[in-house]
Amino acid sequence: MSLAPEQVRQFRTRGYTSAPQFFDKREIAAMQAEVERFQQEGLVRNVAVEGDGKTRAKTAANLQLIPLHDKSNLFRALPFEPKVLDAVSQLIGDPFILHLDQMFLKPARHGVGTSWHQDNAYFKIRDPLMGTAMWIAVHDATVENGTIHVIPESFREALEHTRDTYSDHHIRCYPPEEKAVPIELPAGGVAFFCYGTPHCTLANRTDGERAGIAFHFLRNDFISDGNFHRIQLTGPDATQGRKEYGVEVAGTWEREIGQVLRG
């Protein structure tokens, strides 16, 4: 799916953009089924703690699963889908890699958010516009259930980060929250934001769970050292997944959707 020129312009000037109708109903149903499977198989982990950085939260829950590619053929295939490759290429250029994949799930009523942070505080690339997250709303994402929020036009400033005492491993920053913009999306909608854009999610106070899937993409000439995923998606070194996974993954998205929906 090609992004419109104004979407690309918004990303490059404000640090983020969104595409509300990126995935269709069938694709959404498959993603929702995989999220449910992750829970049923006990794969998710609650990263929320009581404010001391270590004691597991008794009621609050911020459920995380990282990585996804080794647990789901569906999510392994998703970054190879042409509409994903086209959109990311428009935003950061080619060639690029898959850098990270993860899921966050906020249970109904007691799901807590992920504190403000910049991805570049973890990744530390030279130009924060050369990496982008693709955040997928697996369920409708609203202000009421704690959708993602961003601070526009703030991606060039590297904010100081400290340990997040309400998470067992995250770091956080303190941007000017009065400038925050919520990105509300229907299920299947996508937000793109560059590595320098401060972002957070808020608490889910509704009666339904809300999950977000995040893929991070990085242009090759900005790869730095670090223990992150490196799947070559475009360029002359791309092998459609054969080198990294031992099988050809490109072109399997529709097949994997069918397998998930058939159960």
Secondary structure in CASP SS format (residue, H / E / C, confidence):
PFRMAT SS
TARGET T0000
AUTHOR 0000-0000-0000
METHOD secondary structure of the structure
MODEL  1
M C 1.00
S C 1.00
L C 1.00
A C 1.00
P H 1.00
E H 1.00
Q H 1.00
V H 1.00
R H 1.00
Q H 1.00
F H 1.00
R H 1.00
T H 1.00
R H 1.00
G C 1.00
Y E 1.00
T E 1.00
S E 1.00
A E 1.00
P C 1.00
Q C 1.00
F C 1.00
F C 1.00
D C 1.00
K H 1.00
R H 1.00
E H 1.00
I H 1.00
A H 1.00
A H 1.00
M H 1.00
Q H 1.00
A H 1.00
E H 1.00
V H 1.00
E H 1.00
R H 1.00
F H 1.00
Q H 1.00
Q H 1.00
E C 1.00
G C 1.00
L C 1.00
V C 1.00
R E 1.00
N E 1.00
V C 1.00
A E 1.00
V E 1.00
E C 1.00
G C 1.00
D C 1.00
G C 1.00
K C 1.00
T C 1.00
R E 1.00
A C 1.00
K C 1.00
T C 1.00
A C 1.00
A E 1.00
N C 1.00
L E 1.00
Q E 1.00
L E 1.00
I C 1.00
P C 1.00
L C 1.00
H C 1.00
D C 1.00
K C 1.00
S C 1.00
N H 1.00
L H 1.00
F H 1.00
R H 1.00
A H 1.00
L H 1.00
P H 1.00
F H 1.00
E C 1.00
P H 1.00
K H 1.00
V H 1.00
L H 1.00
D H 1.00
A H 1.00
V H 1.00
S H 1.00
Q H 1.00
L H 1.00
I H 1.00
G C 1.00
D C 1.00
P C 1.00
F E 1.00
I E 1.00
L E 1.00
H E 1.00
L E 1.00
D E 1.00
Q E 1.00
M E 1.00
F E 1.00
L E 1.00
K E 1.00
P C 1.00
A C 1.00
R C 1.00
H C 1.00
G E 1.00
V C 1.00
G C 1.00
T C 1.00
S C 1.00
W C 1.00
H E 1.00
Q C 1.00
D C 1.00
N H 1.00
A H 1.00
Y H 1.00
F H 1.00
K C 1.00
I C 1.00
R C 1.00
D C 1.00
P H 1.00
L H 1.00
M H 1.00
G E 1.00
T E 1.00
A E 1.00
M E 1.00
W E 1.00
I E 1.00
A E 1.00
V C 1.00
H C 1.00
D C 1.00
A E 1.00
T C 1.00
V C 1.00
E C 1.00
N C 1.00
G C 1.00
T C 1.00
I E 1.00
H E 1.00
V E 1.00
I C 1.00
P C 1.00
E C 1.00
S C 1.00
F C 1.00
R C 1.00
E C 1.00
A C 1.00
L C 1.00
E C 1.00
H C 1.00
T E 1.00
R E 1.00
D C 1.00
T C 1.00
Y C 1.00
S E 1.00
D C 1.00
H C 1.00
H C 1.00
I E 1.00
R E 1.00
C C 1.00
Y C 1.00
P C 1.00
P C 1.00
E H 1.00
E H 1.00
K H 1.00
A C 1.00
V E 1.00
P E 1.00
I C 1.00
E C 1.00
L E 1.00
P C 1.00
A C 1.00
G C 1.00
G C 1.00
V E 1.00
A E 1.00
F E 1.00
F E 1.00
C E 1.00
Y C 1.00
G C 1.00
T C 1.00
P C 1.00
H E 1.00
C E 1.00
T E 1.00
L C 1.00
A C 1.00
N E 1.00
R C 1.00
T C 1.00
D C 1.00
G C 1.00
E C 1.00
R E 1.00
A E 1.00
G E 1.00
I E 1.00
A E 1.00
F E 1.00
H E 1.00
F E 1.00
L E 1.00
R E 1.00
N H 1.00
D H 1.00
F H 1.00
I C 1.00
S C 1.00
D C 1.00
G C 1.00
N C 1.00
F C 1.00
H C 1.00
R C 1.00
I E 1.00
Q E 1.00
L C 1.00
T C 1.00
G C 1.00
P C 1.00
D C 1.00
A C 1.00
T C 1.00
Q C 1.00
G C 1.00
R H 1.00
K H 1.00
E H 1.00
Y H 1.00
G C 1.00
V C 1.00
E C 1.00
V C 1.00
A C 1.00
G C 1.00
T C 1.00
W H 1.00
E H 1.00
R H 1.00
E H 1.00
I H 1.00
G H 1.00
Q H 1.00
V H 1.00
L H 1.00
R H 1.00
G C 1.00
END
